[in-house]
Amino acid sequence: MNPAPNSSDLCAVVAQAYRAFRHRAVPPFPLDVCLECCVSVDFEQQLRQWPLAQITAKHLYEYNTSAKSEVQSAHEVGHLLPRMLELLAKGEEIHHSIELSLDRLGRCPEGSWNDEEREVLNRFALAYFDCILRGGTLGDGHRQWLEDPLSVLLMLNIGGLAVEPLLARWLDCKDPIATVQFVTSTYSDFWEHREYANAFASDRPAFRAQIRDWLLNPDNRQRFVANLLAPEFQRLAEQQPPFGHTPFSTMVDGVFDSLVQ
């Protein structure tokens, strides 16, 4: 079993990101945002002029949700990216939908990042996904982190990052919390139609096919069946609250039946 994740793992990667992207200077002219209705003039100036540590989640929320060009500047995005990753690592919202939190990153031209930058981005993806899978603690260490793993995979895919290593990590993870995450994530968003049912993935057929092939792979299904039958998961499952109006036991039975069909 992989060691349990915690906020210090992500903090280390975020510190690496600040070093790797330190040469990305924000342009002196207005950022690629809509100043008519999306981002205030004050916020645009603060995003350019303030030290990264002073930029808040609200600043980046407006920046990320603003109308923007189809192709993004790697220097502009790269300058703000360490702070984006830092706030994500703290569980902050930098977009109204987590799936789109790294949309600007994915809009940068291919080949925008050097070897060091790509390595840090991949390290962040893995450390972040570990916390998503197994409820790593955030910030003050008191709050458990249980975002939807499939939504996070989509976020990283939209950001232009490879999700194959993350799927492999999920498959290898025997932590019962990761199995709880598997049940809650796939019960409503995949098994009914055996297709990933997320509106933000509707124009990403390659990603949806990747998720479908991974979940329907016979060997993978057998491994998740074994995880569902593990005593550690069975004990944890008894303690889970309903998911909305659906008892967790109903979800477990539905996912189990789908896996063995």
C-alpha positions as CSV (number, residue, x, y, z in Angstrom):
1,M,0.0,0.0,0.0
2,N,1.3,3.5,-0.8
3,P,2.0,5.7,2.2
4,A,-0.9,7.9,3.2
5,P,-0.9,11.4,1.6
6,N,-0.9,14.6,3.5
7,S,-0.7,18.3,2.9
8,S,3.1,18.3,3.3
9,D,3.5,16.1,0.1
10,L,1.6,18.8,-1.9
11,C,3.4,21.6,-0.1
12,A,6.8,20.2,-1.3
13,V,5.6,20.0,-4.9
14,V,4.1,23.5,-4.8
15,A,7.5,24.8,-3.5
16,Q,9.1,23.1,-6.5
17,A,6.6,24.7,-8.8
18,Y,7.5,28.2,-7.5
19,R,11.1,27.4,-8.3
20,A,10.5,25.9,-11.7
21,F,8.2,28.7,-13.0
22,R,10.1,31.6,-11.4
23,H,11.4,32.8,-14.8
24,R,7.8,33.2,-16.1
25,A,7.3,37.0,-15.9
26,V,3.8,38.3,-16.1
27,P,3.4,40.7,-19.0
28,P,3.3,44.4,-18.2
29,F,0.2,44.9,-20.4
30,P,-3.4,43.8,-19.5
31,L,-4.0,40.1,-19.0
32,D,-6.1,38.0,-21.3
33,V,-9.3,38.7,-19.6
34,C,-12.6,40.5,-20.3
35,L,-12.5,43.9,-18.5
36,E,-16.0,44.7,-19.6
37,C,-17.9,42.4,-17.3
38,C,-15.7,39.5,-16.1
39,V,-12.8,41.0,-14.3
40,S,-12.6,44.3,-12.5
41,V,-9.8,46.7,-13.5
42,D,-8.5,46.6,-9.9
43,F,-8.3,42.8,-9.9
44,E,-6.5,42.8,-13.3
45,Q,-3.9,45.2,-12.1
46,Q,-3.5,43.3,-8.8
47,L,-3.0,40.0,-10.7
48,R,-0.1,41.6,-12.6
49,Q,1.4,43.7,-9.9
50,W,0.9,41.9,-6.6
51,P,3.3,39.2,-5.3
52,L,1.9,35.8,-5.9
53,A,1.4,35.1,-2.2
54,Q,-1.0,38.0,-2.0
55,I,-3.2,36.8,-4.9
56,T,-6.4,35.3,-3.5
57,A,-8.6,32.5,-4.7
58,K,-11.2,35.2,-5.6
59,H,-8.6,36.9,-7.9
60,L,-8.0,33.6,-9.7
61,Y,-11.7,32.6,-9.8
62,E,-12.4,35.8,-11.8
63,Y,-9.3,35.3,-13.9
64,N,-10.2,31.7,-14.7
65,T,-13.9,32.2,-15.4
66,S,-13.3,35.3,-17.6
67,A,-13.8,35.2,-21.3
68,K,-10.5,34.5,-22.8
69,S,-8.6,33.7,-26.0
70,E,-8.6,30.2,-27.4
71,V,-4.8,30.1,-27.2
72,Q,-3.2,31.3,-24.0
73,S,0.2,32.9,-23.2
74,A,2.5,30.4,-21.5
75,H,4.3,33.3,-19.8
76,E,1.1,34.7,-18.4
77,V,-0.3,31.4,-17.3
78,G,3.1,30.1,-16.1
79,H,3.6,33.2,-13.9
80,L,0.3,32.6,-12.1
81,L,0.4,28.8,-12.2
82,P,2.3,28.2,-8.9
83,R,-0.3,30.2,-7.0
84,M,-3.1,28.3,-8.8
85,L,-1.5,25.0,-7.7
86,E,-1.0,26.2,-4.2
87,L,-4.6,27.2,-3.8
88,L,-5.8,24.0,-5.3
89,A,-3.6,22.2,-2.8
90,K,-5.4,24.1,0.0
91,G,-8.8,23.0,-1.3
92,E,-9.7,26.5,-2.5
93,E,-12.0,27.1,-5.5
94,I,-10.3,28.9,-8.4
95,H,-13.2,28.1,-10.8
96,H,-16.9,27.5,-10.4
97,S,-16.3,24.0,-11.7
98,I,-13.3,22.0,-10.6
99,E,-13.1,20.3,-14.0
100,L,-12.2,23.7,-15.6
101,S,-9.7,24.9,-12.9
102,L,-6.7,24.3,-15.2
103,D,-8.4,25.2,-18.5
104,R,-6.0,28.0,-19.2
105,L,-3.1,25.6,-18.7
106,G,-4.5,23.3,-21.4
107,R,-4.9,26.3,-23.8
108,C,-1.1,27.0,-23.8
109,P,0.6,26.0,-27.1
110,E,2.1,22.5,-27.2
111,G,5.7,22.5,-26.1
112,S,5.2,25.6,-23.8
113,W,6.9,23.9,-20.8
114,N,10.5,22.9,-20.3
115,D,11.5,19.6,-18.8
116,E,11.6,20.9,-15.2
117,E,8.2,22.5,-15.5
118,R,6.6,19.4,-17.0
119,E,8.2,17.2,-14.3
120,V,6.7,19.5,-11.6
121,L,3.3,19.5,-13.2
122,N,3.3,15.7,-13.3
123,R,4.5,15.5,-9.7
124,F,1.7,17.8,-8.6
125,A,-0.9,15.8,-10.5
126,L,0.2,12.6,-8.7
127,A,0.4,14.1,-5.3
128,Y,-2.9,16.0,-5.7
129,F,-4.7,12.8,-6.9
130,D,-3.3,10.8,-4.0
131,C,-5.0,13.2,-1.7
132,I,-8.2,13.0,-3.7
133,L,-8.2,9.3,-3.6
134,R,-7.4,8.8,0.1
135,G,-8.7,11.9,1.9
136,G,-5.4,13.6,2.5
137,T,-5.7,16.5,5.1
138,L,-5.7,20.1,3.9
139,G,-4.3,23.3,5.4
140,D,-4.9,23.1,9.1
141,G,-4.9,19.3,9.0
142,H,-8.4,18.9,10.3
143,R,-10.5,18.7,7.1
144,Q,-10.6,15.6,4.9
145,W,-10.4,16.0,1.2
146,L,-12.8,13.9,-0.9
147,E,-13.3,15.6,-4.2
148,D,-14.7,13.4,-7.0
149,P,-11.8,11.5,-8.6
150,L,-13.2,11.4,-12.1
151,S,-13.8,15.1,-12.1
152,V,-10.2,15.7,-11.0
153,L,-9.0,13.4,-13.7
154,L,-11.0,15.5,-16.2
155,M,-9.6,18.7,-14.8
156,L,-6.0,17.4,-15.3
157,N,-6.8,16.2,-18.8
158,I,-8.3,19.6,-19.7
159,G,-5.1,21.0,-18.3
160,G,-3.1,19.0,-20.8
161,L,-1.7,16.5,-18.3
162,A,-1.5,12.8,-18.7
163,V,-3.9,10.8,-16.6
164,E,-2.5,7.3,-17.3
165,P,-0.2,7.4,-14.2
166,L,-3.1,8.5,-12.1
167,L,-5.4,5.7,-13.3
168,A,-2.5,3.2,-12.5
169,R,-2.2,4.7,-9.0
170,W,-5.9,4.3,-8.4
171,L,-5.8,0.7,-9.6
172,D,-2.9,-0.1,-7.3
173,C,-4.3,1.7,-4.3
174,K,-5.7,-0.6,-1.6
175,D,-6.7,2.1,0.8
176,P,-10.4,1.5,1.6
177,I,-11.1,5.3,1.3
178,A,-10.0,5.0,-2.4
179,T,-12.6,2.3,-2.8
180,V,-15.3,4.5,-1.3
181,Q,-14.2,7.1,-3.8
182,F,-14.5,4.5,-6.6
183,V,-18.1,3.7,-5.5
184,T,-19.3,7.3,-5.2
185,S,-17.6,8.5,-8.4
186,T,-18.6,5.7,-10.7
187,Y,-22.1,4.8,-9.4
188,S,-23.8,7.8,-10.8
189,D,-21.4,9.1,-13.4
190,F,-20.5,5.9,-15.3
191,W,-22.3,2.6,-14.7
192,E,-25.8,3.6,-15.7
193,H,-24.9,4.0,-19.4
194,R,-21.3,2.7,-19.2
195,E,-20.1,6.1,-20.4
196,Y,-18.6,9.0,-18.4
197,A,-21.5,11.3,-17.8
198,N,-19.9,14.7,-17.2
199,A,-21.0,17.6,-19.3
200,F,-17.5,19.0,-19.4
201,A,-16.3,15.8,-21.0
202,S,-18.9,15.9,-23.8
203,D,-16.3,17.4,-26.3
204,R,-13.5,15.1,-25.1
205,P,-14.2,11.8,-26.8
206,A,-10.6,10.5,-26.3
207,F,-10.8,11.1,-22.6
208,R,-14.2,9.5,-22.3
209,A,-13.0,6.5,-24.3
210,Q,-9.9,6.2,-22.0
211,I,-12.1,6.2,-18.9
212,R,-14.5,3.7,-20.5
213,D,-11.8,1.3,-21.5
214,W,-10.2,1.5,-18.1
215,L,-13.4,0.8,-16.2
216,L,-14.5,-2.0,-18.5
217,N,-11.2,-3.7,-18.6
218,P,-11.8,-7.2,-17.2
219,D,-8.6,-7.3,-15.2
220,N,-9.3,-3.9,-13.7
221,R,-12.9,-4.9,-12.8
222,Q,-11.6,-8.0,-11.0
223,R,-9.3,-5.9,-8.9
224,F,-12.0,-3.5,-7.9
225,V,-14.3,-6.4,-7.0
226,A,-11.5,-7.6,-4.7
227,N,-11.3,-4.1,-3.2
228,L,-15.1,-4.1,-2.6
229,L,-14.9,-7.5,-0.8
230,A,-11.9,-6.5,1.4
231,P,-12.8,-6.6,5.1
232,E,-11.3,-3.1,5.6
233,F,-13.6,-1.6,3.0
234,Q,-16.6,-3.6,4.3
235,R,-16.0,-2.1,7.8
236,L,-15.6,1.4,6.4
237,A,-18.7,1.0,4.2
238,E,-20.9,0.4,7.2
239,Q,-20.0,3.9,8.5
240,Q,-20.7,5.8,5.3
241,P,-23.6,8.2,5.3
242,P,-26.2,8.2,2.4
243,F,-25.1,9.9,-0.8
244,G,-27.9,12.4,-1.2
245,H,-31.0,10.1,-0.8
246,T,-29.2,6.9,-1.8
247,P,-27.9,4.6,1.0
248,F,-24.2,3.9,0.5
249,S,-24.9,0.2,0.7
250,T,-27.2,0.5,-2.3
251,M,-24.4,2.2,-4.2
252,V,-21.9,-0.5,-3.3
253,D,-24.4,-3.2,-4.5
254,G,-25.0,-1.4,-7.7
255,V,-21.3,-1.0,-8.5
256,F,-20.5,-4.6,-7.5
257,D,-23.2,-5.9,-9.8
258,S,-21.9,-3.7,-12.7
259,L,-18.4,-4.9,-12.2
260,V,-19.3,-8.6,-12.2
261,Q,-21.8,-8.5,-15.1
